[in-house]
Amino acid sequence: MIARRTGLGKGSLYHFFPGGKEEMAAAVLAEIEAWFEARMFRPLREDPDPAAALRAMLAETEAYFRSGRRICLVGAFALSATRDAFARRIDAYFAAWRDAVAAALTRAGVAEAPARDLAEETVTAIQGALVTASALQDPGLFGRTLARLAARLEAATAAECRGHGAAPLS
């Protein structure tokens, strides 16, 4: 797939990645990690408006996964034999996403335990929707799942946001 997408022959790819498929996979993971850190995890942890960061996370998620038409490569690695080679990085990716969502919810005034539960539910629903949308060949399922998550996140943050004059998720 990499050769087809880049127009490079296998020999050229192995010239750039002498470590073979494992080195290519590591490079792909590094790109994914950097993108998610910059575009989703850091804003969720640091944006002064956590409700805006949660809205942006859902929008970035929809765009990144092309409205359910693209799989999560890190998730695919987690479910394959590749997991053993990259276990720490796979664990860190999912933990960082969950923890960043929880941080935004906590900053929005949600108590720590419910924030953690909702963050876990959010990441799990996104990943499950990606797999199910692919299995059923129904990318609309992904959008519907994101809409339900937006409503759940809105409900969790709305009371606290109204109490401080901030804008809720919707």
N, C-alpha and C positions, 0 to 999 in steps of 0.2 A: 504494500500500500504506500509506503514512504517513497519507494522508487517510482511508482506511478504518479504520485502527487508532485514530486520534485522534478521528474523527468530525468533523474540520474539512474544510471545502471547500478546493479548490485555491487559491482567492483568499485565504483566511485563512492558509494555509500560506505563500504568497508574501509576505503581509504580514509574517509573523514572520521569513521568510528572503528578503529582497529580492535576495540573490545567487543565488536559484534553487536548482536541483538540486545544484550544486557546494557551495553553502553548507550545504544540508541534509546532504549526504554528509559534509562536514567536521565538522558537529555530531555526527553519528552516530559517526564515527571517534573524536572526542574522548571521547565517553561510553564507547566500547569500550576505548580506551586507559586511561582512568582506572580502569575496573573491573578490567581485567587487572593493572594496576600495583598496585592496592591488595589485590586478592584472591589474586593468584598470583605476580607477579614479585617484589614486595618480600618476601613471606614466603620465597620460594625463595632470595633473596639474603641474608636477615637472620635467619631463624628459627634460634635456637640448636640446634634439633634438625632437621638437614637431612633425615633420613629422614621425620620427621613432615611437613615441608614438602612433600616429594615425594608422600607419601600424600594430603595435602590438595590438592595440585595436580591429581592424578588425579580426586579426588572433585569438585572445583570444575569441572574440565573436563567431566566427565560431566553435572553439573547444568546448567552453562551451555549446553551444546549439546544439552540435553534428551535424553540417552542416544542421540545420533545422529539425532535427528529435526529438528535445526536446522542450517543451514549456517553456515559461518564467513564472515561478511560481509567481513572483511578479505581472506580468501582469494578470495572472489568478486571483490572489487575488483582483486586482483592478477592475475586471469585475464581481465579485461575491459579495454575502452578507458579505463576510469576510472583504471587503473594510472598512466598518464602524469601525471594531475593530482595524484596522491597518492603518487608513487613513494617519496619519503623516508619518509613516515609508514608505508607498508606495509612497507618494508624494516626500519624501526625496530621495528615490532611483532614481526615474526618473529625478528629478531636479539635483541630483548630476551627473548623467551620462551626461545630456545635458550641464550642466555648465562645466564639465571637458573637454568635446569635444570643447566647445567654448573657454575655456582657452588655449587649445593646438593650436587651429586655430589662436587665437589672438597673441600668442607667435610666431607663424609662419609668422606673418605679415598681416593677414587678419583683416580688419577693424572690430570694435566691433559689429556693427549691422549685417553685413553679416555673421560674425562668429557665432553669436547667432542664426540667421535664419538657417544656414547650420547645426549647432549642433542639433537644434530641428528637422530638416528634417532627419538627420542621425538616431537619436534615434527612431523617428516615423517610418521610413522605416524599421529599424531592427525589431521593435515590430510588425508592420503590416505584414512583410514578414514571421515572425514566425507563426502568426495566419493563413495567407493565405496558406503557405506551408502545414500546418497541415490540413486545410479544404480541400485543393485540393489533399492531399496525394502526394505532389510533393516537397520533400525536396530540389531538385535542384533549385527551385525558390528562396530559401534562399541564396544559393551561388551566384546566378545571381544578386540578390539584393545587396549583399556585394560587388560584382565586380563593379556594377554601383556606389555604394557609394565610393569605392576606387577611381574610375575615377573622381567623383565630388570633393572629398577631395584633390586629386592630382592637379586638375585644380585650386582649390582655393589656394593651397600652392606653386605651382610650380614656379610662377614668383618671389615670395619673396625669396624662397629657392635658386633659381639660382642667384639672386642678392647678396646673402651672401655666396655662395659656399656650401650650405648644400645639402644633398641628398633629392630629392622629394620623395613622397610616393611610386611610382612604382619602 
